[in-house]
Amino acid sequence: MLAQIEVMRHLYPKLTLEKYESYLKEMVPHNYKQLAVFEDDVCVGVTGFWTAMKLWTGKYIEIDNFIVHSDHRAKGIGKMMTDYIDVKAKSEGCTAIVLDAFTGNFTAHRFYYNQGYVPKGFHFLKILNEDGLT
């Protein structure tokens, strides 16, 4: 996962290797995984995902940090990644797949609508430490 930091930096330009490594050490034991797509030896897309349980959904997968390198968009890479997550979720008996998309990221909204995702509500956030954000 650490090897794909440059792709992660497309979404989080200030992400340091040290911070990424420390976050992964916390996340991986809590069922965090990544899916990556490579063209030759170059990572062109990556997403994290978690399997968990909520009262309203039961078992679900949450997509986290969905990134396709800007030079490789409109090639079907994003669809390939969501298709994989769909199959994974069904094979693990999940009832839903959830994700967050930043409110101003209309390109992502259109992509997710085209993949069958719909907004169900609002994800509210109260920032307690601005400096701690990536």
ZIHU-V150621 format. One record per helix or strand of 2 or more residues. SS is the DSSP state (H for helix, E for strand). FROM is the first residue (numbers start at 1). LEN is the number of residues. Records with the same first field share a line. If there is no record, write none. Layout:
# ZIHU-V150621
SS = FROM-LEN + FROM-LEN
This chain:
# ZIHU-V150621
H = 2-7 + 17-14 + 70-3 + 77-15 + 106-9 + 130-3
E = 32-8 + 42-13 + 58-11 + 96-4
